Amino acid sequence: MVNWGEMYYIALQEGGDDKAELYRSTLVKYPITIIEANKELTLQAARYRGFIKYRMQIPLRLRW
């Protein structure tokens, strides 16, 4: 699951309106289904992201 708003926001930060619109216009050409995020999907995505971030930090913690 990709947060459409977050993708657009990052593109705005990296390259302004032109880059964000380029990303948007490129993505709409692909067979991507955009679903409305509800509380359950948002919670599930947050848990997944937190799990991945935690797992990526384990090797760093083992070095200390």
PDB file of N, H, CA, C and O in Angstrom:
ATOM      1  N   MET A   1       0.852  -1.163   0.000  1.00  0.00           N
ATOM      2  CA  MET A   1       0.000   0.000   0.000  1.00  0.00           C
ATOM      3  C   MET A   1       0.903   1.232   0.000  1.00  0.00           C
ATOM      4  O   MET A   1       1.866   1.310   0.762  1.00  0.00           O
ATOM      5  N   VAL A   2       0.585   2.169  -0.845  1.00  0.00           N
ATOM      6  H   VAL A   2      -0.197   2.106  -1.464  1.00  0.00           H
ATOM      7  CA  VAL A   2       1.331   3.421  -0.950  1.00  0.00           C
ATOM      8  C   VAL A   2       0.408   4.564  -0.568  1.00  0.00           C
ATOM      9  O   VAL A   2      -0.732   4.632  -1.027  1.00  0.00           O
ATOM     10  N   ASN A   3       0.894   5.442   0.255  1.00  0.00           N
ATOM     11  H   ASN A   3       1.820   5.387   0.627  1.00  0.00           H
ATOM     12  CA  ASN A   3       0.123   6.618   0.623  1.00  0.00           C
ATOM     13  C   ASN A   3       0.280   7.646  -0.488  1.00  0.00           C
ATOM     14  O   ASN A   3       1.341   8.251  -0.641  1.00  0.00           O
ATOM     15  N   TRP A   4      -0.770   7.836  -1.253  1.00  0.00           N
ATOM     16  H   TRP A   4      -1.632   7.344  -1.128  1.00  0.00           H
ATOM     17  CA  TRP A   4      -0.749   8.743  -2.402  1.00  0.00           C
ATOM     18  C   TRP A   4      -0.359  10.160  -1.979  1.00  0.00           C
ATOM     19  O   TRP A   4       0.436  10.812  -2.657  1.00  0.00           O
ATOM     20  N   GLY A   5      -0.900  10.625  -0.894  1.00  0.00           N
ATOM     21  H   GLY A   5      -1.546  10.096  -0.344  1.00  0.00           H
ATOM     22  CA  GLY A   5      -0.587  11.966  -0.405  1.00  0.00           C
ATOM     23  C   GLY A   5       0.871  12.104   0.004  1.00  0.00           C
ATOM     24  O   GLY A   5       1.495  13.136  -0.246  1.00  0.00           O
ATOM     25  N   GLU A   6       1.418  11.067   0.635  1.00  0.00           N
ATOM     26  H   GLU A   6       0.911  10.229   0.838  1.00  0.00           H
ATOM     27  CA  GLU A   6       2.819  11.108   1.045  1.00  0.00           C
ATOM     28  C   GLU A   6       3.738  11.111  -0.173  1.00  0.00           C
ATOM     29  O   GLU A   6       4.740  11.826  -0.196  1.00  0.00           O
ATOM     30  N   MET A   7       3.399  10.313  -1.182  1.00  0.00           N
ATOM     31  H   MET A   7       2.585   9.731  -1.163  1.00  0.00           H
ATOM     32  CA  MET A   7       4.188  10.281  -2.408  1.00  0.00           C
ATOM     33  C   MET A   7       4.205  11.660  -3.060  1.00  0.00           C
ATOM     34  O   MET A   7       5.255  12.145  -3.480  1.00  0.00           O
ATOM     35  N   TYR A   8       3.050  12.275  -3.138  1.00  0.00           N
ATOM     36  H   TYR A   8       2.197  11.881  -2.797  1.00  0.00           H
ATOM     37  CA  TYR A   8       2.939  13.595  -3.764  1.00  0.00           C
ATOM     38  C   TYR A   8       3.700  14.642  -2.947  1.00  0.00           C
ATOM     39  O   TYR A   8       4.378  15.501  -3.511  1.00  0.00           O
ATOM     40  N   TYR A   9       3.588  14.568  -1.634  1.00  0.00           N
ATOM     41  H   TYR A   9       3.037  13.870  -1.176  1.00  0.00           H
ATOM     42  CA  TYR A   9       4.273  15.506  -0.743  1.00  0.00           C
ATOM     43  C   TYR A   9       5.797  15.404  -0.895  1.00  0.00           C
ATOM     44  O   TYR A   9       6.484  16.424  -0.965  1.00  0.00           O
ATOM     45  N   ILE A  10       6.320  14.179  -0.945  1.00  0.00           N
ATOM     46  H   ILE A  10       5.762  13.351  -0.888  1.00  0.00           H
ATOM     47  CA  ILE A  10       7.761  13.984  -1.109  1.00  0.00           C
ATOM     48  C   ILE A  10       8.224  14.533  -2.452  1.00  0.00           C
ATOM     49  O   ILE A  10       9.275  15.169  -2.537  1.00  0.00           O
ATOM     50  N   ALA A  11       7.443  14.288  -3.501  1.00  0.00           N
ATOM     51  H   ALA A  11       6.589  13.772  -3.432  1.00  0.00           H
ATOM     52  CA  ALA A  11       7.789  14.828  -4.818  1.00  0.00           C
ATOM     53  C   ALA A  11       7.796  16.352  -4.790  1.00  0.00           C
ATOM     54  O   ALA A  11       8.657  16.982  -5.404  1.00  0.00           O
ATOM     55  N   LEU A  12       6.846  16.945  -4.083  1.00  0.00           N
ATOM     56  H   LEU A  12       6.146  16.433  -3.584  1.00  0.00           H
ATOM     57  CA  LEU A  12       6.831  18.407  -3.942  1.00  0.00           C
ATOM     58  C   LEU A  12       8.091  18.908  -3.246  1.00  0.00           C
ATOM     59  O   LEU A  12       8.681  19.908  -3.654  1.00  0.00           O
ATOM     60  N   GLN A  13       8.496  18.210  -2.199  1.00  0.00           N
ATOM     61  H   GLN A  13       8.017  17.397  -1.867  1.00  0.00           H
ATOM     62  CA  GLN A  13       9.699  18.603  -1.468  1.00  0.00           C
ATOM     63  C   GLN A  13      10.942  18.484  -2.344  1.00  0.00           C
ATOM     64  O   GLN A  13      11.822  19.344  -2.302  1.00  0.00           O
ATOM     65  N   GLU A  14      11.012  17.419  -3.132  1.00  0.00           N
ATOM     66  H   GLU A  14      10.297  16.721  -3.166  1.00  0.00           H
ATOM     67  CA  GLU A  14      12.205  17.162  -3.937  1.00  0.00           C
ATOM     68  C   GLU A  14      12.317  18.070  -5.152  1.00  0.00           C
ATOM     69  O   GLU A  14      13.415  18.486  -5.523  1.00  0.00           O
ATOM     70  N   GLY A  15      11.177  18.377  -5.774  1.00  0.00           N
ATOM     71  H   GLY A  15      10.286  18.039  -5.473  1.00  0.00           H
ATOM     72  CA  GLY A  15      11.288  19.119  -7.022  1.00  0.00           C
ATOM     73  C   GLY A  15      10.189  20.106  -7.308  1.00  0.00           C
ATOM     74  O   GLY A  15      10.103  20.632  -8.417  1.00  0.00           O
ATOM     75  N   GLY A  16       9.343  20.369  -6.327  1.00  0.00           N
ATOM     76  H   GLY A  16       9.414  19.942  -5.426  1.00  0.00           H
ATOM     77  CA  GLY A  16       8.286  21.345  -6.519  1.00  0.00           C
ATOM     78  C   GLY A  16       7.101  20.804  -7.298  1.00  0.00           C
ATOM     79  O   GLY A  16       6.968  19.599  -7.511  1.00  0.00           O
ATOM     80  N   ASP A  17       6.243  21.724  -7.718  1.00  0.00           N
ATOM     81  H   ASP A  17       6.350  22.703  -7.545  1.00  0.00           H
ATOM     82  CA  ASP A  17       4.998  21.363  -8.404  1.00  0.00           C
ATOM     83  C   ASP A  17       5.235  20.555  -9.675  1.00  0.00           C
ATOM     84  O   ASP A  17       4.514  19.596  -9.948  1.00  0.00           O
ATOM     85  N   ASP A  18       6.236  20.939 -10.444  1.00  0.00           N
ATOM     86  H   ASP A  18       6.822  21.718 -10.222  1.00  0.00           H
ATOM     87  CA  ASP A  18       6.482  20.253 -11.715  1.00  0.00           C
ATOM     88  C   ASP A  18       6.809  18.777 -11.517  1.00  0.00           C
ATOM     89  O   ASP A  18       6.278  17.921 -12.224  1.00  0.00           O
ATOM     90  N   LYS A  19       7.674  18.480 -10.563  1.00  0.00           N
ATOM     91  H   LYS A  19       8.105  19.176  -9.988  1.00  0.00           H
ATOM     92  CA  LYS A  19       8.048  17.091 -10.314  1.00  0.00           C
ATOM     93  C   LYS A  19       6.871  16.298  -9.749  1.00  0.00           C
ATOM     94  O   LYS A  19       6.652  15.152 -10.141  1.00  0.00           O
ATOM     95  N   ALA A  20       6.120  16.896  -8.840  1.00  0.00           N
ATOM     96  H   ALA A  20       6.299  17.827  -8.522  1.00  0.00           H
ATOM     97  CA  ALA A  20       4.962  16.214  -8.263  1.00  0.00           C
ATOM     98  C   ALA A  20       3.940  15.891  -9.347  1.00  0.00           C
ATOM     99  O   ALA A  20       3.382  14.794  -9.364  1.00  0.00           O
ATOM    100  N   GLU A  21       3.694  16.821 -10.239  1.00  0.00           N
ATOM    101  H   GLU A  21       4.147  17.712 -10.225  1.00  0.00           H
ATOM    102  CA  GLU A  21       2.745  16.575 -11.329  1.00  0.00           C
ATOM    103  C   GLU A  21       3.275  15.537 -12.312  1.00  0.00           C
ATOM    104  O   GLU A  21       2.503  14.756 -12.867  1.00  0.00           O
ATOM    105  N   LEU A  22       4.589  15.525 -12.530  1.00  0.00           N
ATOM    106  H   LEU A  22       5.217  16.159 -12.080  1.00  0.00           H
ATOM    107  CA  LEU A  22       5.191  14.502 -13.391  1.00  0.00           C
ATOM    108  C   LEU A  22       4.977  13.123 -12.785  1.00  0.00           C
ATOM    109  O   LEU A  22       4.595  12.191 -13.492  1.00  0.00           O
ATOM    110  N   TYR A  23       5.219  12.979 -11.485  1.00  0.00           N
ATOM    111  H   TYR A  23       5.530  13.735 -10.910  1.00  0.00           H
ATOM    112  CA  TYR A  23       4.982  11.703 -10.808  1.00  0.00           C
ATOM    113  C   TYR A  23       3.519  11.297 -10.922  1.00  0.00           C
ATOM    114  O   TYR A  23       3.207  10.151 -11.246  1.00  0.00           O
ATOM    115  N   ARG A  24       2.623  12.248 -10.654  1.00  0.00           N
ATOM    116  H   ARG A  24       2.877  13.179 -10.392  1.00  0.00           H
ATOM    117  CA  ARG A  24       1.195  11.943 -10.698  1.00  0.00           C
ATOM    118  C   ARG A  24       0.776  11.509 -12.096  1.00  0.00           C
ATOM    119  O   ARG A  24       0.082  10.505 -12.254  1.00  0.00           O
ATOM    120  N   SER A  25       1.192  12.252 -13.102  1.00  0.00           N
ATOM    121  H   SER A  25       1.756  13.068 -12.974  1.00  0.00           H
ATOM    122  CA  SER A  25       0.787  11.929 -14.473  1.00  0.00           C
ATOM    123  C   SER A  25       1.398  10.613 -14.944  1.00  0.00           C
ATOM    124  O   SER A  25       0.813   9.921 -15.777  1.00  0.00           O
ATOM    125  N   THR A  26       2.560  10.266 -14.422  1.00  0.00           N
ATOM    126  H   THR A  26       3.036  10.828 -13.745  1.00  0.00           H
ATOM    127  CA  THR A  26       3.184   8.988 -14.776  1.00  0.00           C
ATOM    128  C   THR A  26       2.450   7.832 -14.110  1.00  0.00           C
ATOM    129  O   THR A  26       2.175   6.818 -14.751  1.00  0.00           O
ATOM    130  N   LEU A  27       2.134   7.979 -12.840  1.00  0.00           N
ATOM    131  H   LEU A  27       2.357   8.802 -12.319  1.00  0.00           H
ATOM    132  CA  LEU A  27       1.486   6.888 -12.110  1.00  0.00           C
ATOM    133  C   LEU A  27       0.091   6.569 -12.624  1.00  0.00           C
ATOM    134  O   LEU A  27      -0.323   5.411 -12.595  1.00  0.00           O
ATOM    135  N   VAL A  28      -0.636   7.566 -13.092  1.00  0.00           N
ATOM    136  H   VAL A  28      -0.299   8.508 -13.116  1.00  0.00           H
ATOM    137  CA  VAL A  28      -2.003   7.292 -13.548  1.00  0.00           C
ATOM    138  C   VAL A  28      -2.022   6.478 -14.838  1.00  0.00           C
ATOM    139  O   VAL A  28      -3.077   5.981 -15.235  1.00  0.00           O
ATOM    140  N   LYS A  29      -0.887   6.334 -15.492  1.00  0.00           N
ATOM    141  H   LYS A  29      -0.031   6.738 -15.171  1.00  0.00           H
ATOM    142  CA  LYS A  29      -0.802   5.536 -16.720  1.00  0.00           C
ATOM    143  C   LYS A  29      -0.722   4.040 -16.432  1.00  0.00           C
ATOM    144  O   LYS A  29      -0.924   3.224 -17.331  1.00  0.00           O
ATOM    145  N   TYR A  30      -0.430   3.677 -15.193  1.00  0.00           N
ATOM    146  H   TYR A  30      -0.265   4.340 -14.463  1.00  0.00           H
ATOM    147  CA  TYR A  30      -0.276   2.279 -14.824  1.00  0.00           C
ATOM    148  C   TYR A  30      -1.570   1.742 -14.210  1.00  0.00           C
ATOM    149  O   TYR A  30      -2.380   2.507 -13.685  1.00  0.00           O
ATOM    150  N   PRO A  31      -1.758   0.420 -14.280  1.00  0.00           N
ATOM    151  CA  PRO A  31      -2.989  -0.171 -13.724  1.00  0.00           C
ATOM    152  C   PRO A  31      -2.941  -0.250 -12.197  1.00  0.00           C
ATOM    153  O   PRO A  31      -2.876  -1.333 -11.615  1.00  0.00           O
ATOM    154  N   ILE A  32      -2.976   0.903 -11.578  1.00  0.00           N
ATOM    155  H   ILE A  32      -3.029   1.783 -12.051  1.00  0.00           H
ATOM    156  CA  ILE A  32      -2.934   0.992 -10.119  1.00  0.00           C
ATOM    157  C   ILE A  32      -4.331   1.323  -9.615  1.00  0.00           C
ATOM    158  O   ILE A  32      -4.980   2.250 -10.100  1.00  0.00           O
ATOM    159  N   THR A  33      -4.774   0.563  -8.648  1.00  0.00           N
ATOM    160  H   THR A  33      -4.247  -0.190  -8.253  1.00  0.00           H
ATOM    161  CA  THR A  33      -6.066   0.824  -8.042  1.00  0.00           C
ATOM    162  C   THR A  33      -5.864   1.701  -6.813  1.00  0.00           C
ATOM    163  O   THR A  33      -5.123   1.343  -5.897  1.00  0.00           O
ATOM    164  N   ILE A  34      -6.518   2.830  -6.803  1.00  0.00           N
ATOM    165  H   ILE A  34      -7.120   3.120  -7.547  1.00  0.00           H
ATOM    166  CA  ILE A  34      -6.440   3.722  -5.651  1.00  0.00           C
ATOM    167  C   ILE A  34      -7.654   3.456  -4.773  1.00  0.00           C
ATOM    168  O   ILE A  34      -8.798   3.551  -5.218  1.00  0.00           O
ATOM    169  N   ILE A  35      -7.379   3.121  -3.516  1.00  0.00           N
ATOM    170  H   ILE A  35      -6.450   3.044  -3.154  1.00  0.00           H
ATOM    171  CA  ILE A  35      -8.469   2.852  -2.580  1.00  0.00           C
ATOM    172  C   ILE A  35      -8.472   3.936  -1.515  1.00  0.00           C
ATOM    173  O   ILE A  35      -7.432   4.492  -1.165  1.00  0.00           O
ATOM    174  N   GLU A  36      -9.641   4.216  -1.018  1.00  0.00           N
ATOM    175  H   GLU A  36     -10.487   3.764  -1.303  1.00  0.00           H
ATOM    176  CA  GLU A  36      -9.773   5.196   0.053  1.00  0.00           C
ATOM    177  C   GLU A  36      -9.241   4.576   1.340  1.00  0.00           C
ATOM    178  O   GLU A  36      -9.579   3.442   1.677  1.00  0.00           O
ATOM    179  N   ALA A  37      -8.424   5.312   2.040  1.00  0.00           N
ATOM    180  H   ALA A  37      -8.149   6.234   1.765  1.00  0.00           H
ATOM    181  CA  ALA A  37      -7.870   4.814   3.297  1.00  0.00           C
ATOM    182  C   ALA A  37      -8.890   5.017   4.413  1.00  0.00           C
ATOM    183  O   ALA A  37      -9.375   6.124   4.647  1.00  0.00           O
ATOM    184  N   ASN A  38      -9.193   3.933   5.082  1.00  0.00           N
ATOM    185  H   ASN A  38      -8.799   3.034   4.892  1.00  0.00           H
ATOM    186  CA  ASN A  38     -10.042   4.034   6.264  1.00  0.00           C
ATOM    187  C   ASN A  38      -9.172   3.795   7.495  1.00  0.00           C
ATOM    188  O   ASN A  38      -7.968   3.573   7.367  1.00  0.00           O
ATOM    189  N   LYS A  39      -9.748   3.835   8.644  1.00  0.00           N
ATOM    190  H   LYS A  39     -10.726   4.015   8.748  1.00  0.00           H
ATOM    191  CA  LYS A  39      -8.965   3.706   9.875  1.00  0.00           C
ATOM    192  C   LYS A  39      -8.247   2.364   9.951  1.00  0.00           C
ATOM    193  O   LYS A  39      -7.092   2.303  10.372  1.00  0.00           O
ATOM    194  N   GLU A  40      -8.916   1.295   9.550  1.00  0.00           N
ATOM    195  H   GLU A  40      -9.854   1.344   9.208  1.00  0.00           H
ATOM    196  CA  GLU A  40      -8.307  -0.035   9.630  1.00  0.00           C
ATOM    197  C   GLU A  40      -7.110  -0.154   8.691  1.00  0.00           C
ATOM    198  O   GLU A  40      -6.069  -0.675   9.089  1.00  0.00           O
ATOM    199  N   LEU A  41      -7.240   0.319   7.451  1.00  0.00           N
ATOM    200  H   LEU A  41      -8.087   0.742   7.127  1.00  0.00           H
ATOM    201  CA  LEU A  41      -6.116   0.273   6.515  1.00  0.00           C
ATOM    202  C   LEU A  41      -4.960   1.145   6.991  1.00  0.00           C
ATOM    203  O   LEU A  41      -3.797   0.761   6.866  1.00  0.00           O
ATOM    204  N   THR A  42      -5.270   2.299   7.529  1.00  0.00           N
ATOM    205  H   THR A  42      -6.215   2.612   7.631  1.00  0.00           H
ATOM    206  CA  THR A  42      -4.233   3.199   8.026  1.00  0.00           C
ATOM    207  C   THR A  42      -3.493   2.564   9.192  1.00  0.00           C
ATOM    208  O   THR A  42      -2.267   2.650   9.265  1.00  0.00           O
ATOM    209  N   LEU A  43      -4.216   1.932  10.098  1.00  0.00           N
ATOM    210  H   LEU A  43      -5.211   1.862  10.038  1.00  0.00           H
ATOM    211  CA  LEU A  43      -3.606   1.253  11.235  1.00  0.00           C
ATOM    212  C   LEU A  43      -2.731   0.091  10.766  1.00  0.00           C
ATOM    213  O   LEU A  43      -1.622  -0.094  11.267  1.00  0.00           O
ATOM    214  N   GLN A  44      -3.225  -0.683   9.815  1.00  0.00           N
ATOM    215  H   GLN A  44      -4.126  -0.532   9.408  1.00  0.00           H
ATOM    216  CA  GLN A  44      -2.463  -1.807   9.279  1.00  0.00           C
ATOM    217  C   GLN A  44      -1.164  -1.322   8.625  1.00  0.00           C
ATOM    218  O   GLN A  44      -0.109  -1.923   8.832  1.00  0.00           O
ATOM    219  N   ALA A  45      -1.231  -0.260   7.852  1.00  0.00           N
ATOM    220  H   ALA A  45      -2.087   0.228   7.684  1.00  0.00           H
ATOM    221  CA  ALA A  45      -0.041   0.292   7.200  1.00  0.00           C
ATOM    222  C   ALA A  45       0.951   0.819   8.236  1.00  0.00           C
ATOM    223  O   ALA A  45       2.158   0.628   8.087  1.00  0.00           O
ATOM    224  N   ALA A  46       0.462   1.471   9.270  1.00  0.00           N
ATOM    225  H   ALA A  46      -0.518   1.626   9.391  1.00  0.00           H
ATOM    226  CA  ALA A  46       1.337   2.002  10.318  1.00  0.00           C
ATOM    227  C   ALA A  46       2.052   0.872  11.052  1.00  0.00           C
ATOM    228  O   ALA A  46       3.240   0.981  11.356  1.00  0.00           O
ATOM    229  N   ARG A  47       1.338  -0.202  11.335  1.00  0.00           N
ATOM    230  H   ARG A  47       0.373  -0.291  11.088  1.00  0.00           H
ATOM    231  CA  ARG A  47       1.960  -1.348  12.010  1.00  0.00           C
ATOM    232  C   ARG A  47       3.037  -1.972  11.131  1.00  0.00           C
ATOM    233  O   ARG A  47       4.121  -2.311  11.608  1.00  0.00           O
ATOM    234  N   TYR A  48       2.734  -2.120   9.855  1.00  0.00           N
ATOM    235  H   TYR A  48       1.855  -1.845   9.468  1.00  0.00           H
ATOM    236  CA  TYR A  48       3.700  -2.698   8.922  1.00  0.00           C
ATOM    237  C   TYR A  48       4.941  -1.817   8.831  1.00  0.00           C
ATOM    238  O   TYR A  48       6.066  -2.313   8.891  1.00  0.00           O
ATOM    239  N   ARG A  49       4.738  -0.529   8.688  1.00  0.00           N
ATOM    240  H   ARG A  49       3.824  -0.125   8.639  1.00  0.00           H
ATOM    241  CA  ARG A  49       5.868   0.398   8.579  1.00  0.00           C
ATOM    242  C   ARG A  49       6.707   0.392   9.858  1.00  0.00           C
ATOM    243  O   ARG A  49       7.936   0.405   9.800  1.00  0.00           O
ATOM    244  N   GLY A  50       6.045   0.372  10.997  1.00  0.00           N
ATOM    245  H   GLY A  50       5.046   0.361  11.044  1.00  0.00           H
ATOM    246  CA  GLY A  50       6.764   0.309  12.262  1.00  0.00           C
ATOM    247  C   GLY A  50       7.559  -0.978  12.409  1.00  0.00           C
ATOM    248  O   GLY A  50       8.684  -0.963  12.908  1.00  0.00           O
ATOM    249  N   PHE A  51       6.978  -2.090  11.975  1.00  0.00           N
ATOM    250  H   PHE A  51       6.064  -2.102  11.570  1.00  0.00           H
ATOM    251  CA  PHE A  51       7.653  -3.382  12.034  1.00  0.00           C
ATOM    252  C   PHE A  51       8.899  -3.370  11.157  1.00  0.00           C
ATOM    253  O   PHE A  51       9.964  -3.815  11.585  1.00  0.00           O
ATOM    254  N   ILE A  52       8.775  -2.869   9.943  1.00  0.00           N
ATOM    255  H   ILE A  52       7.910  -2.507   9.595  1.00  0.00           H
ATOM    256  CA  ILE A  52       9.905  -2.822   9.014  1.00  0.00           C
ATOM    257  C   ILE A  52      11.007  -1.917   9.565  1.00  0.00           C
ATOM    258  O   ILE A  52      12.180  -2.288   9.532  1.00  0.00           O
ATOM    259  N   LYS A  53      10.651  -0.747  10.067  1.00  0.00           N
ATOM    260  H   LYS A  53       9.698  -0.445  10.094  1.00  0.00           H
ATOM    261  CA  LYS A  53      11.664   0.159  10.614  1.00  0.00           C
ATOM    262  C   LYS A  53      12.384  -0.490  11.796  1.00  0.00           C
ATOM    263  O   LYS A  53      13.601  -0.364  11.931  1.00  0.00           O
ATOM    264  N   TYR A  54      11.634  -1.181  12.645  1.00  0.00           N
ATOM    265  H   TYR A  54      10.646  -1.284  12.536  1.00  0.00           H
ATOM    266  CA  TYR A  54      12.238  -1.851  13.796  1.00  0.00           C
ATOM    267  C   TYR A  54      13.207  -2.929  13.328  1.00  0.00           C
ATOM    268  O   TYR A  54      14.322  -3.028  13.840  1.00  0.00           O
ATOM    269  N   ARG A  55      12.782  -3.746  12.347  1.00  0.00           N
ATOM    270  H   ARG A  55      11.876  -3.666  11.932  1.00  0.00           H
ATOM    271  CA  ARG A  55      13.620  -4.833  11.840  1.00  0.00           C
ATOM    272  C   ARG A  55      14.894  -4.308  11.193  1.00  0.00           C
ATOM    273  O   ARG A  55      15.944  -4.944  11.287  1.00  0.00           O
ATOM    274  N   MET A  56      14.811  -3.163  10.542  1.00  0.00           N
ATOM    275  H   MET A  56      13.958  -2.647  10.466  1.00  0.00           H
ATOM    276  CA  MET A  56      15.985  -2.591   9.881  1.00  0.00           C
ATOM    277  C   MET A  56      16.989  -2.053  10.902  1.00  0.00           C
ATOM    278  O   MET A  56      18.169  -1.915  10.581  1.00  0.00           O
ATOM    279  N   GLN A  57      16.548  -1.750  12.114  1.00  0.00           N
ATOM    280  H   GLN A  57      15.589  -1.862  12.374  1.00  0.00           H
ATOM    281  CA  GLN A  57      17.431  -1.196  13.134  1.00  0.00           C
ATOM    282  C   GLN A  57      18.139  -2.268  13.955  1.00  0.00           C
ATOM    283  O   GLN A  57      19.106  -1.963  14.653  1.00  0.00           O
ATOM    284  N   ILE A  58      17.688  -3.495  13.889  1.00  0.00           N
ATOM    285  H   ILE A  58      16.903  -3.743  13.322  1.00  0.00           H
ATOM    286  CA  ILE A  58      18.286  -4.564  14.698  1.00  0.00           C
ATOM    287  C   ILE A  58      19.781  -4.721  14.417  1.00  0.00           C
ATOM    288  O   ILE A  58      20.554  -4.785  15.373  1.00  0.00           O
ATOM    289  N   PRO A  59      20.236  -4.788  13.149  1.00  0.00           N
ATOM    290  CA  PRO A  59      21.691  -4.908  12.924  1.00  0.00           C
ATOM    291  C   PRO A  59      22.474  -3.735  13.517  1.00  0.00           C
ATOM    292  O   PRO A  59      23.592  -3.923  13.997  1.00  0.00           O
ATOM    293  N   LEU A  60      21.910  -2.546  13.489  1.00  0.00           N
ATOM    294  H   LEU A  60      21.002  -2.393  13.098  1.00  0.00           H
ATOM    295  CA  LEU A  60      22.595  -1.392  14.067  1.00  0.00           C
ATOM    296  C   LEU A  60      22.725  -1.535  15.572  1.00  0.00           C
ATOM    297  O   LEU A  60      23.748  -1.165  16.149  1.00  0.00           O
ATOM    298  N   ARG A  61      21.695  -2.069  16.209  1.00  0.00           N
ATOM    299  H   ARG A  61      20.864  -2.370  15.741  1.00  0.00           H
ATOM    300  CA  ARG A  61      21.722  -2.247  17.665  1.00  0.00           C
ATOM    301  C   ARG A  61      22.726  -3.321  18.077  1.00  0.00           C
ATOM    302  O   ARG A  61      23.333  -3.228  19.143  1.00  0.00           O
ATOM    303  N   LEU A  62      22.900  -4.332  17.238  1.00  0.00           N
ATOM    304  H   LEU A  62      22.407  -4.407  16.372  1.00  0.00           H
ATOM    305  CA  LEU A  62      23.812  -5.416  17.574  1.00  0.00           C
ATOM    306  C   LEU A  62      25.271  -4.973  17.529  1.00  0.00           C
ATOM    307  O   LEU A  62      26.126  -5.586  18.168  1.00  0.00           O
ATOM    308  N   ARG A  63      25.557  -3.919  16.781  1.00  0.00           N
ATOM    309  H   ARG A  63      24.862  -3.421  16.262  1.00  0.00           H
ATOM    310  CA  ARG A  63      26.932  -3.429  16.689  1.00  0.00           C
ATOM    311  C   ARG A  63      27.375  -2.725  17.960  1.00  0.00           C
ATOM    312  O   ARG A  63      28.577  -2.634  18.209  1.00  0.00           O
ATOM    313  N   TRP A  64      26.475  -2.237  18.753  1.00  0.00           N
ATOM    314  H   TRP A  64      25.498  -2.312  18.551  1.00  0.00           H
ATOM    315  CA  TRP A  64      26.862  -1.494  19.958  1.00  0.00           C
ATOM    316  C   TRP A  64      27.280  -2.454  20.981  1.00  0.00           C
ATOM    317  O   TRP A  64      27.651  -2.057  22.085  1.00  0.00           O
TER     318      TRP A  64
END
